């Protein structure tokens, strides 16, 4: 074998090895939409593509208001049909009673959601525009806040209602390095490995923030024995049925034991409270969820598992 042939084979082998490493890294990496999110307190991600594929028979269009339908017609985008992925970053506000409320959001939306009609709508409704790294950021007033929007790819839109533009700037900056599968926020680096494989929807970090009220997390009207700033890993995945898994990382093993006992008691009480409720789709789903809920403790972690009703995503 000639020296040139050996050199060619070595180069081909090196290239194949690099490709294999890249494929493995990307398979273990968070979705690109989530990797684009800025530093934050919590992240929620939903992949709507498998949800539509698995549950399309249950997904019925909901009644739309005239204003909402007019907005959809104007931008040429139907969110229920055209959005494929949603990644949301939660930002705790230092003053929960301030003008920006307790939580701000930054979002990355992926799908058939860009185009001239959306650009025309943003131009018509923007109160200010900023040019950043070659992209136009539109400032849209909404409910006392400023929502910043930028089309950062042929299928990607960035949105943020954080009081300052730093979060949407960070999304644009991350978009430049998105091809590198290990890029992403500190929160993803610390906890994405805890998310079960093939999850359709998941959340990590302080994802209880939007549900916090008077220092407690409220779900379905029940106050959970968890702090809003608890680190939680929640997921929904399909394995013949929809499996819900919520895991809290407690400050200590003793705290985990106490919270697990309190949650188990709450589940038992909730089953009794909901039993007399009038049968309908929402009440039946809640009863099914509580019926299958199991609370366990593993060292400093509290784990709640349950089976979600088949029409869960239809309700969303």
ZIWO-V814046 format. One record per backbone hydrogen bond with DSSP energy under -1.0 kcal/mol. CO is the residue of the C=O (numbers start at 1). NH is the residue of the N-H. Records with the same first field share a line. If there is no record, write none. Layout:
CO: NH + NH
This chain:
2: 6
3: 7
4: 8
5: 9
6: 10
7: 11
8: 12
9: 13
10: 14
11: 15
12: 16
13: 17
14: 18
15: 19
16: 20
17: 21
18: 22
19: 23
20: 24
21: 25
22: 26
23: 27
24: 28
31: 35
32: 36
34: 37
41: 206
42: 90
43: 204
44: 88
45: 202
46: 86
48: 52
49: 53
50: 54
51: 55
55: 58 + 59
58: 60
65: 69
66: 70
67: 71
68: 72
69: 73
70: 74
71: 75
72: 76
78: 81 + 82
79: 83
82: 112
84: 48
85: 110
86: 46
87: 108
88: 44
89: 106
90: 41 + 42
91: 104
95: 98
98: 101
102: 93
104: 91
105: 161
106: 89
107: 159
108: 87
109: 157
110: 84 + 85
111: 113
115: 119
116: 120
117: 121
118: 122
119: 123
120: 124
121: 125
122: 126
128: 139
130: 137
132: 135
135: 132
137: 130
138: 149
139: 127
140: 147
142: 145
145: 142
147: 140
148: 160
149: 138
150: 158
155: 111
156: 152 + 153
157: 109
158: 150
159: 107
160: 148
165: 169
166: 170
167: 171
168: 172
169: 173
170: 174
171: 175
174: 177
177: 180
180: 183
185: 189
186: 190
187: 191
188: 192
191: 194
192: 195
200: 47
201: 236
202: 45
203: 234
204: 43
205: 207 + 232
206: 209
208: 211
209: 212
211: 218
213: 216
216: 213
217: 224
219: 222
222: 219
224: 226
227: 230
231: 249
233: 247
234: 203
235: 245
236: 200 + 201
237: 243
241: 239
242: 308
243: 237
244: 306
245: 235
246: 304
247: 233
248: 302
252: 256
253: 257
254: 258
255: 259
256: 260
257: 261
258: 262
259: 263
260: 264
261: 265
262: 266
263: 267
264: 268
265: 269
266: 270
267: 271
268: 272
269: 273
270: 274
274: 277
280: 284
281: 285
282: 286
283: 287
284: 288
285: 289
286: 290
287: 291
288: 292
294: 305
296: 303
298: 301
300: 250
301: 298
302: 248
303: 296
304: 246
305: 294
306: 244
309: 312
311: 315
312: 316
